[in-house]
Amino acid sequence: MMTITRKLTAAVTMIGIVGLVGMAGAQAASASTGADFKTWDTDHDGTLDLTEAKKAGEAKFDRLDSDHDGTIDKKESMGAISKASFAKADVDKDGTVDKSEYLNLVQAHFNAADTDHDGTVSESELNTPAGKSLARLLK
């Protein structure tokens, strides 16, 4: 009987620890996104509009374009773009994404993250799955 109680106590303790670690990770990710959000929100109105998102997207594209040829390939994208998104963005099917294609992808992700359809993305919208996808294209 004592062994079952100890095992149960240990299991409950581990569940609590895992939950706390998960919450801390989520808070850290949110804090990181929050710092980035403040940088991207250049007019400091508490939201990102499409112009601000595209400006951040341009800067991200420039960082990813390591060989400075005006395009990024799958290797250069370094996980910022999923395979499916890369294929969607590469409209001319040349195996690369140019800045225009990248910014069209940013716009598509921006529209998906704008869940209330007000033309802006709030910090809470940026913390949704669609918003996190947008953030990967900007960060």
Buried (B, 14 or more C-beta within 10 A) or exposed (E): EEEEEEEEEEEEEEEEEEEEEEEEEEEEEBEEBBEBBEEBBEEEEEBBBBEBBBBBBBBBBEEBBEEEEEBBBBEBBEEBBEEEBBEBBBEEEEEBBBBEBBBBBBBBBBBBBBBEEEEBBBBEBBBBEBBBBBBBBBB
